[in-house]
Amino acid sequence: MAFSPTDSQLYAPLFGDAEMAALFSDEAFLGQMLVVEATLAVVEGRLGIIPPAAAAQIAAAAAELTVDMAQMQVGMEKAGVPVIELVRQLRAQVGHPAADYVHWGATTQDVMDTAVILQSRAALSLLQSRLELLITALAKLADHHRHTLMAGRTHSQHALPIPFGLKVAGWLAPLLRHRQRLAELEPRLLCVQLGGAVGTLAALGERGTAVQAALAQELNLNVPPISWHTQRDNLAELAGWLSLLTGSLAKMAQDIILLAQSEVGELRESDDSSRGGSSTMPQKSNPIISETIIAAARTNAALLTAVHQAQIQEHERGTHGWQMEWLTLPQMFALSGAALQKSLFLSQHLVVNEAQMQTNVTASNGLMLAEALTFALAPTIGRGEAKRLVEAACQEAIAQQRHLVDVVQTKTNAPLDWGALKDENAYFGAADQFIDWVLAELPT
């Protein structure tokens, strides 16, 4: 088994994400760091901090540089960071005298942190596009099934009748909140990092903040109020969002697994019988897509603790916390991307067995109407007496396998519309309105 299933060719169909992997490849990250180095030189040349000609040479060299990965590995092992060797190669590409102006006034972490933010922005854009597709698909599903009767379950037991559309709206609602959370956190997260050795930009003298602002503008990033070398809360917030997102996707997946059980049979992941096969039991179609979503979510929740641990850093530049982010955040992005892809597939291919939903409701012999009967009787015989009567009737209905409404009717002379009380569809409460309220949060 590979060190990480997210990078494994074998496990890629389950936990991999080719588009996300491209964004987080070594080549892509080195490319982002070169963008930072080139942009820094350009703005410093524009501000007269380094010679404009040198700035142009650096930018051109950064665009043309073919990174020697073997030497990068040697440099990484010696320095513990990739920037030192990358800057050495860039300076060699630039040539003297302009090479002296490469990386002017910056520190290693400035380049790496800013590259991580650029990388995260691209990754979040990818996730957001998928999230929007998933939101749209679930909204259609909720609207289509707003009157599809099924058993509502609490503690995994039949409780009250609900429309399937309400359940789907419950899957959708947190995704709408995650979309809002992303819009709120991005201005905090998408900030440039340029602080120099200890966050003072002393090497740039009085022009430090001007360079910082110009760099941020060129990269379309925000300017933080202070260097955040050892303030990692925004990255922890990002990790928290990824974990929240996959947790909500896993709630949907968990429901699908439960409703796809042989004894329930209300949902199937798709109509593709070749999915989820067994090596020895040809009758099986395991909900493998939902299983992998849940595994991704639980893993993200575990990785989140490490990102929170990474917030504990020393003084102005930390020791090990930074490296913990390298071990966790890329994997969290990969798992989130895969979980979103698979959730989108489910939303577009889910098979809803409306007939089986009705069969399961019918098989309950009206027991899900116990609350409705209690409240219908209460004005006539009082709430307490109604509850006692219905409780006794439930036991009798179960023992005699009779419909609960029929049993209750034999125990009281209350003038109720007994035929209407037998209709589970009439006891949806405000479900239709709740579906409307959730769908109203979608853009028109």
KOLTOR-391180 format. One record per residue (C-alpha): residue in one letter; x, y, z. Coordinates in Angstrom, 1 decimal, padded with zeros to 4 digits. Layout:
// residues N
ROMAR  resn       X       Y       Z
ROMAR     A       X       Y       Z
...
***
This chain:
// residues 444
ROMAR  resn       X       Y       Z
ROMAR     M   000.0   000.0   000.0
ROMAR     A   001.3   003.5  -000.8
ROMAR     F   002.2   006.0   001.9
ROMAR     S  -000.9   008.0   001.0
ROMAR     P  -003.9   006.7  -001.0
ROMAR     T  -004.4   010.2  -002.4
ROMAR     D  -001.1   009.8  -004.4
ROMAR     S  -001.5   006.1  -005.2
ROMAR     Q  -002.3   004.9  -008.7
ROMAR     L  -004.1   002.0  -007.2
ROMAR     Y  -006.3   003.9  -004.8
ROMAR     A  -006.7   007.0  -007.0
ROMAR     P  -010.2   006.0  -008.1
ROMAR     L  -011.3   006.1  -004.5
ROMAR     F  -009.4   008.9  -002.9
ROMAR     G  -007.5   010.7  -005.7
ROMAR     D  -008.3   013.9  -007.5
ROMAR     A  -006.4   014.4  -010.7
ROMAR     E  -007.2   018.1  -011.0
ROMAR     M  -006.3   018.7  -007.4
ROMAR     A  -003.2   016.7  -007.8
ROMAR     A  -002.0   018.9  -010.6
ROMAR     L  -002.4   021.9  -008.4
ROMAR     F  -000.4   020.3  -005.6
ROMAR     S   002.4   018.7  -007.7
ROMAR     D   006.0   019.6  -006.9
ROMAR     E   006.2   021.3  -010.3
ROMAR     A   003.2   023.4  -009.6
ROMAR     F   004.4   024.5  -006.2
ROMAR     L   007.8   025.4  -007.5
ROMAR     G   006.1   027.3  -010.2
ROMAR     Q   004.1   029.3  -007.7
ROMAR     M   007.3   030.1  -005.7
ROMAR     L   008.9   031.3  -009.0
ROMAR     V   005.8   033.5  -009.6
ROMAR     V   006.3   035.1  -006.1
ROMAR     E   010.1   035.7  -006.7
ROMAR     A   009.4   037.2  -010.2
ROMAR     T   006.6   039.4  -008.9
ROMAR     L   008.6   040.6  -006.0
ROMAR     A   011.4   041.6  -008.3
ROMAR     V   009.0   043.4  -010.7
ROMAR     V   007.4   045.5  -007.9
ROMAR     E   010.8   046.3  -006.4
ROMAR     G   012.1   047.4  -009.8
ROMAR     R   009.0   049.5  -010.3
ROMAR     L   009.6   051.2  -006.9
ROMAR     G   013.3   051.8  -007.6
ROMAR     I   014.5   049.4  -004.9
ROMAR     I   016.3   047.3  -007.3
ROMAR     P   017.4   048.2  -010.9
ROMAR     P   014.5   047.9  -013.3
ROMAR     A   016.7   046.1  -015.8
ROMAR     A   017.6   043.5  -013.1
ROMAR     A   013.9   043.1  -012.3
ROMAR     A   013.1   042.4  -015.9
ROMAR     Q   015.9   039.8  -016.1
ROMAR     I   014.7   038.1  -013.0
ROMAR     A   011.1   037.9  -014.2
ROMAR     A   012.3   036.5  -017.6
ROMAR     A   014.6   033.9  -016.0
ROMAR     A   011.8   032.8  -013.6
ROMAR     A   009.5   032.1  -016.5
ROMAR     E   012.2   030.2  -018.4
ROMAR     L   013.8   028.2  -015.6
ROMAR     T   013.8   024.5  -015.9
ROMAR     V   014.2   023.4  -012.3
ROMAR     D   016.7   020.6  -011.6
ROMAR     M   014.7   018.3  -009.3
ROMAR     A   017.7   016.2  -008.4
ROMAR     Q   019.5   019.3  -007.0
ROMAR     M   016.3   020.4  -005.4
ROMAR     Q   016.2   017.2  -003.4
ROMAR     V   019.8   017.6  -002.3
ROMAR     G   019.1   021.2  -001.3
ROMAR     M   015.9   020.3   000.5
ROMAR     E   017.6   017.6   002.5
ROMAR     K   020.4   020.0   003.6
ROMAR     A   018.3   023.1   004.3
ROMAR     G   014.9   021.6   005.2
ROMAR     V   013.2   024.0   002.8
ROMAR     P   013.1   024.2  -001.0
ROMAR     V   013.5   028.0  -001.4
ROMAR     I   017.3   028.2  -000.8
ROMAR     E   018.1   025.8  -003.7
ROMAR     L   015.4   027.2  -005.9
ROMAR     V   016.9   030.7  -005.4
ROMAR     R   020.3   029.4  -006.2
ROMAR     Q   019.1   027.9  -009.5
ROMAR     L   017.2   031.1  -010.3
ROMAR     R   020.3   033.2  -009.7
ROMAR     A   022.3   031.0  -011.9
ROMAR     Q   019.7   031.4  -014.6
ROMAR     V   019.6   035.2  -014.2
ROMAR     G   023.4   035.6  -014.2
ROMAR     H   025.4   038.5  -012.8
ROMAR     P   025.0   041.2  -011.8
ROMAR     A   021.2   041.0  -011.7
ROMAR     A   021.4   037.7  -009.8
ROMAR     D   022.3   039.6  -006.6
ROMAR     Y   018.8   041.2  -006.6
ROMAR     V   016.9   037.9  -006.6
ROMAR     H   014.9   037.4  -003.4
ROMAR     W   015.7   040.9  -002.3
ROMAR     G   014.5   041.7   001.2
ROMAR     A   012.4   038.5   001.5
ROMAR     T   012.9   035.4   003.6
ROMAR     T   012.2   031.7   002.8
ROMAR     Q   008.9   031.6   004.6
ROMAR     D   007.6   034.7   002.7
ROMAR     V   008.0   032.9  -000.6
ROMAR     M   006.6   029.5   000.6
ROMAR     D   003.7   031.0   002.5
ROMAR     T   002.6   033.2  -000.4
ROMAR     A   003.0   030.3  -002.8
ROMAR     V   000.8   028.2  -000.4
ROMAR     I  -001.9   030.9  -000.5
ROMAR     L  -001.8   031.1  -004.3
ROMAR     Q  -002.0   027.3  -004.4
ROMAR     S  -004.9   027.3  -001.9
ROMAR     R  -006.8   030.0  -003.9
ROMAR     A  -006.6   027.8  -007.0
ROMAR     A  -007.7   024.7  -005.1
ROMAR     L  -010.6   026.6  -003.4
ROMAR     S  -011.7   027.8  -006.8
ROMAR     L  -011.8   024.2  -008.0
ROMAR     L  -013.8   023.1  -004.9
ROMAR     Q  -016.2   026.0  -005.2
ROMAR     S  -017.0   025.2  -008.8
ROMAR     R  -017.8   021.6  -007.8
ROMAR     L  -019.8   022.7  -004.7
ROMAR     E  -022.0   024.9  -006.9
ROMAR     L  -022.7   022.0  -009.2
ROMAR     L  -023.6   019.8  -006.2
ROMAR     I  -025.8   022.5  -004.7
ROMAR     T  -027.7   022.8  -008.0
ROMAR     A  -028.1   019.1  -008.3
ROMAR     L  -029.4   018.6  -004.7
ROMAR     A  -031.8   021.6  -005.1
ROMAR     K  -033.4   019.9  -008.1
ROMAR     L  -033.6   016.6  -006.2
ROMAR     A  -035.2   018.3  -003.2
ROMAR     D  -037.8   020.1  -005.3
ROMAR     H  -038.6   017.0  -007.4
ROMAR     H  -039.2   014.9  -004.3
ROMAR     R  -041.0   017.5  -002.1
ROMAR     H  -044.1   015.2  -002.0
ROMAR     T  -042.4   011.8  -002.1
ROMAR     L  -043.5   010.0   001.1
ROMAR     M  -041.0   008.1   003.2
ROMAR     A  -040.4   007.3   006.8
ROMAR     G  -038.7   009.9   008.9
ROMAR     R  -036.3   008.1   011.3
ROMAR     T  -034.9   009.1   014.7
ROMAR     H  -032.4   006.8   016.5
ROMAR     S  -032.7   004.7   013.3
ROMAR     Q  -036.3   003.9   014.1
ROMAR     H  -039.5   005.0   012.2
ROMAR     A  -040.6   008.3   013.7
ROMAR     L  -043.0   010.4   011.6
ROMAR     P  -043.7   010.6   007.9
ROMAR     I  -041.6   013.0   005.9
ROMAR     P  -041.1   013.8   002.2
ROMAR     F  -037.8   012.6   000.8
ROMAR     G  -037.3   016.2  -000.5
ROMAR     L  -037.0   017.4   003.1
ROMAR     K  -034.2   014.9   003.7
ROMAR     V  -032.4   016.2   000.6
ROMAR     A  -032.9   019.8   001.7
ROMAR     G  -031.3   018.7   005.0
ROMAR     W  -028.2   017.6   003.0
ROMAR     L  -028.3   020.8   001.0
ROMAR     A  -028.7   023.4   003.8
ROMAR     P  -025.2   023.0   005.4
ROMAR     L  -023.6   023.2   001.9
ROMAR     L  -025.1   026.6   001.4
ROMAR     R  -023.7   027.6   004.8
ROMAR     H  -020.3   026.3   003.8
ROMAR     R  -020.5   028.4   000.6
ROMAR     Q  -021.1   031.4   002.8
ROMAR     R  -018.3   030.5   005.2
ROMAR     L  -015.9   030.3   002.3
ROMAR     A  -016.8   033.7   001.2
ROMAR     E  -016.2   035.0   004.7
ROMAR     L  -012.9   033.3   005.3
ROMAR     E  -011.3   034.0   001.9
ROMAR     P  -010.5   037.7   002.7
ROMAR     R  -008.7   036.6   005.8
ROMAR     L  -006.9   033.7   004.2
ROMAR     L  -005.9   035.1   000.9
ROMAR     C  -003.2   037.4   002.2
ROMAR     V   000.3   038.0   001.0
ROMAR     Q   003.2   037.0   003.2
ROMAR     L   006.2   039.4   003.2
ROMAR     G   007.8   040.1   006.5
ROMAR     G   011.5   039.4   006.1
ROMAR     A   013.5   037.6   008.7
ROMAR     V   011.4   038.5   011.8
ROMAR     G   008.4   040.2   010.3
ROMAR     T   009.7   043.7   010.3
ROMAR     L   010.9   044.1   006.7
ROMAR     A   014.0   045.8   008.1
ROMAR     A   016.0   044.9   005.0
ROMAR     L   013.7   047.1   002.9
ROMAR     G   014.0   050.1   005.2
ROMAR     E   011.2   052.6   004.9
ROMAR     R   009.9   051.0   001.7
ROMAR     G   009.0   047.7   003.2
ROMAR     T   005.2   048.2   003.4
ROMAR     A   005.1   049.8   000.0
ROMAR     V   006.7   046.7  -001.5
ROMAR     Q   004.3   044.5   000.5
ROMAR     A   001.3   046.4  -000.8
ROMAR     A   002.6   046.3  -004.4
ROMAR     L   003.3   042.6  -004.2
ROMAR     A  -000.2   041.9  -002.9
ROMAR     Q  -001.8   044.0  -005.6
ROMAR     E   000.2   042.2  -008.3
ROMAR     L  -000.8   038.8  -007.0
ROMAR     N  -004.4   039.9  -006.3
ROMAR     L  -004.0   039.2  -002.6
ROMAR     N  -004.9   041.1   000.5
ROMAR     V  -002.4   042.9   002.8
ROMAR     P  -002.4   041.5   006.4
ROMAR     P  -002.1   044.0   009.3
ROMAR     I   001.1   042.1   010.4
ROMAR     S   003.3   039.4   009.2
ROMAR     W   001.8   036.0   010.0
ROMAR     H   004.9   033.8   010.0
ROMAR     T   003.8   032.2   013.4
ROMAR     Q   000.1   033.2   013.3
ROMAR     R  -001.4   030.2   011.6
ROMAR     D  -005.1   030.6   012.5
ROMAR     N  -006.2   031.4   009.0
ROMAR     L  -004.7   028.2   007.7
ROMAR     A  -006.3   026.4   010.6
ROMAR     E  -009.6   028.0   009.6
ROMAR     L  -009.1   026.8   006.1
ROMAR     A  -008.5   023.2   007.4
ROMAR     G  -011.6   023.5   009.5
ROMAR     W  -013.7   024.5   006.5
ROMAR     L  -012.4   021.5   004.6
ROMAR     S  -013.3   019.2   007.5
ROMAR     L  -016.7   020.8   007.8
ROMAR     L  -017.4   020.4   004.1
ROMAR     T  -016.5   016.8   004.0
ROMAR     G  -018.4   016.1   007.2
ROMAR     S  -021.6   017.4   005.6
ROMAR     L  -020.9   015.4   002.5
ROMAR     A  -020.4   012.3   004.7
ROMAR     K  -023.8   012.9   006.5
ROMAR     M  -025.4   012.6   003.1
ROMAR     A  -023.3   009.5   002.3
ROMAR     Q  -024.3   007.9   005.7
ROMAR     D  -028.0   008.4   005.0
ROMAR     I  -027.6   006.8   001.6
ROMAR     I  -025.8   003.8   003.0
ROMAR     L  -028.6   003.3   005.6
ROMAR     L  -031.3   003.7   003.1
ROMAR     A  -029.6   001.4   000.6
ROMAR     Q  -029.5  -001.5   003.1
ROMAR     S  -031.2  -004.7   001.8
ROMAR     E  -033.9  -004.5   004.4
ROMAR     V  -034.7  -000.9   003.5
ROMAR     G  -034.1  -000.6  -000.2
ROMAR     E  -035.2   003.0  -000.6
ROMAR     L  -032.1   004.3  -002.4
ROMAR     R  -029.3   003.0  -004.6
ROMAR     E  -026.1   005.0  -005.4
ROMAR     S  -026.7   004.5  -009.2
ROMAR     D  -028.4   002.2  -011.7
ROMAR     D  -024.9   000.8  -012.6
ROMAR     S  -025.0  -002.8  -011.3
ROMAR     S  -021.3  -003.2  -011.9
ROMAR     R  -020.5  -000.8  -009.1
ROMAR     G  -019.7  -002.1  -005.6
ROMAR     G  -019.4  -005.8  -006.6
ROMAR     S  -018.3  -008.6  -004.3
ROMAR     S  -015.6  -011.1  -005.1
ROMAR     T  -017.7  -014.0  -003.8
ROMAR     M  -021.3  -012.7  -003.6
ROMAR     P  -022.6  -011.7  -007.1
ROMAR     Q  -025.9  -010.5  -005.8
ROMAR     K  -024.2  -007.6  -003.9
ROMAR     S  -023.9  -003.9  -004.9
ROMAR     N  -022.0  -002.3  -002.1
ROMAR     P  -022.4   001.5  -001.5
ROMAR     I  -018.7   002.0  -002.1
ROMAR     I  -019.0   005.6  -003.2
ROMAR     S  -020.7   006.7   000.0
ROMAR     E  -018.2   004.6   002.0
ROMAR     T  -015.2   006.5   000.6
ROMAR     I  -016.8   009.8   001.2
ROMAR     I  -017.2   009.0   004.9
ROMAR     A  -013.6   007.7   005.1
ROMAR     A  -012.4   010.9   003.6
ROMAR     A  -014.4   013.0   006.0
ROMAR     R  -013.3   011.0   009.1
ROMAR     T  -009.7   011.3   007.9
ROMAR     N  -010.0   015.1   007.4
ROMAR     A  -011.4   015.3   010.9
ROMAR     A  -008.3   013.5   012.2
ROMAR     L  -005.9   015.6   010.1
ROMAR     L  -007.6   018.8   011.4
ROMAR     T  -006.2   018.1   014.9
ROMAR     A  -002.7   018.2   013.5
ROMAR     V  -003.3   021.5   011.7
ROMAR     H  -004.6   022.9   015.0
ROMAR     Q  -001.4   021.6   016.7
ROMAR     A   000.6   023.5   014.1
ROMAR     Q  -000.7   026.8   015.5
ROMAR     I   001.6   026.4   018.5
ROMAR     Q   004.8   028.1   017.2
ROMAR     E   007.7   029.8   018.8
ROMAR     H   008.5   033.5   018.8
ROMAR     E   008.7   035.2   015.4
ROMAR     R   009.6   032.1   013.3
ROMAR     G   008.7   028.6   014.4
ROMAR     T   010.3   025.2   014.3
ROMAR     H   008.1   022.2   013.6
ROMAR     G   004.6   023.6   013.2
ROMAR     W   005.1   024.8   009.7
ROMAR     Q   006.2   021.3   008.6
ROMAR     M   003.0   019.8   010.1
ROMAR     E   001.0   021.9   007.6
ROMAR     W   002.9   020.4   004.8
ROMAR     L   001.9   016.9   006.0
ROMAR     T  -001.7   017.7   006.4
ROMAR     L  -003.2   020.5   004.3
ROMAR     P  -002.4   019.1   000.8
ROMAR     Q  -003.9   015.7   001.8
ROMAR     M  -007.0   017.5   003.2
ROMAR     F  -007.5   019.3  -000.1
ROMAR     A  -007.1   016.0  -002.0
ROMAR     L  -009.7   014.2   000.2
ROMAR     S  -012.1   017.1  -000.1
ROMAR     G  -011.8   017.2  -003.8
ROMAR     A  -012.4   013.5  -004.1
ROMAR     A  -015.3   013.6  -001.7
ROMAR     L  -016.9   016.5  -003.6
ROMAR     Q  -016.5   014.6  -006.9
ROMAR     K  -018.2   011.5  -005.5
ROMAR     S  -021.0   013.5  -003.8
ROMAR     L  -021.7   015.2  -007.1
ROMAR     F  -021.9   011.8  -008.8
ROMAR     L  -024.4   010.6  -006.2
ROMAR     S  -026.5   013.7  -006.5
ROMAR     Q  -026.8   013.1  -010.3
ROMAR     H  -027.2   009.3  -010.3
ROMAR     L  -029.0   008.5  -007.1
ROMAR     V  -031.9   006.0  -007.7
ROMAR     V  -034.9   006.8  -005.5
ROMAR     N  -037.2   003.8  -005.1
ROMAR     E  -040.4   005.7  -004.3
ROMAR     A  -042.5   002.5  -004.4
ROMAR     Q  -040.3   000.9  -001.7
ROMAR     M  -040.5   004.0   000.4
ROMAR     Q  -044.3   003.7   000.2
ROMAR     T  -044.1   000.0   001.0
ROMAR     N  -042.0   000.6   004.1
ROMAR     V  -044.5   003.3   005.3
ROMAR     T  -047.4   001.0   004.7
ROMAR     A  -045.7  -001.8   006.5
ROMAR     S  -045.6   000.3   009.7
ROMAR     N  -049.4   000.0   010.0
ROMAR     G  -049.9   003.6   010.9
ROMAR     L  -047.5   003.6   013.8
ROMAR     M  -045.9   006.7   012.5
ROMAR     L  -049.2   008.5   013.0
ROMAR     A  -049.1   008.0   016.8
ROMAR     E  -048.2   011.7   017.4
ROMAR     A  -050.9   012.8   014.9
ROMAR     L  -053.5   010.8   016.7
ROMAR     T  -052.4   012.1   020.1
ROMAR     F  -052.7   015.7   019.1
ROMAR     A  -056.0   015.0   017.2
ROMAR     L  -057.6   013.5   020.4
ROMAR     A  -056.2   016.0   022.8
ROMAR     P  -058.8   018.7   022.4
ROMAR     T  -061.5   016.2   023.1
ROMAR     I  -060.1   014.0   025.9
ROMAR     G  -057.1   015.9   027.1
ROMAR     R  -053.4   015.6   026.2
ROMAR     G  -052.5   013.1   029.0
ROMAR     E  -055.4   010.8   028.4
ROMAR     A  -054.8   010.9   024.6
ROMAR     K  -051.2   009.9   025.1
ROMAR     R  -052.1   007.0   027.3
ROMAR     L  -054.8   005.8   024.9
ROMAR     V  -052.5   006.0   021.9
ROMAR     E  -049.6   004.2   023.8
ROMAR     A  -051.9   001.3   024.6
ROMAR     A  -053.2   001.2   021.1
ROMAR     C  -049.7   001.1   019.7
ROMAR     Q  -049.0  -002.1   021.7
ROMAR     E  -052.2  -003.6   020.5
ROMAR     A  -051.6  -002.7   016.9
ROMAR     I  -048.2  -004.3   017.0
ROMAR     A  -049.4  -007.4   018.7
ROMAR     Q  -052.4  -007.8   016.4
ROMAR     Q  -050.7  -006.5   013.3
ROMAR     R  -053.6  -004.0   012.8
ROMAR     H  -053.5  -000.4   011.6
ROMAR     L  -053.0   002.0   014.5
ROMAR     V  -055.8   004.3   013.4
ROMAR     D  -058.3   001.4   013.4
ROMAR     V  -057.3   000.3   016.8
ROMAR     V  -057.6   003.9   018.2
ROMAR     Q  -061.0   004.3   016.6
ROMAR     T  -062.3   001.3   018.6
ROMAR     K  -061.2   002.9   021.9
ROMAR     T  -062.9   006.3   021.7
ROMAR     N  -066.0   008.1   020.5
ROMAR     A  -064.1   011.2   019.6
ROMAR     P  -065.6   012.8   016.4
ROMAR     L  -062.5   012.7   014.2
ROMAR     D  -062.1   012.3   010.5
ROMAR     W  -060.6   008.8   010.8
ROMAR     G  -060.1   008.4   007.1
ROMAR     A  -058.1   011.6   006.8
ROMAR     L  -056.0   010.6   009.8
ROMAR     K  -054.8   007.5   007.9
ROMAR     D  -053.1   009.6   005.3
ROMAR     E  -049.4   010.0   006.1
ROMAR     N  -049.0   012.6   003.4
ROMAR     A  -051.3   014.9   005.4
ROMAR     Y  -048.8   014.9   008.3
ROMAR     F  -045.9   016.7   006.6
ROMAR     G  -046.2   019.8   008.8
ROMAR     A  -044.2   022.7   007.5
ROMAR     A  -041.9   020.4   005.4
ROMAR     D  -042.9   022.1   002.1
ROMAR     Q  -042.1   025.5   003.5
ROMAR     F  -038.8   024.4   004.9
ROMAR     I  -037.8   023.1   001.5
ROMAR     D  -038.8   026.4   000.0
ROMAR     W  -036.8   028.3   002.5
ROMAR     V  -033.6   026.3   001.7
ROMAR     L  -034.1   026.6  -002.0
ROMAR     A  -034.7   030.3  -001.6
ROMAR     E  -031.0   030.6  -000.6
ROMAR     L  -029.9   029.6  -004.1
ROMAR     P  -029.2   032.3  -006.6
ROMAR     T  -032.0   032.9  -009.1
***
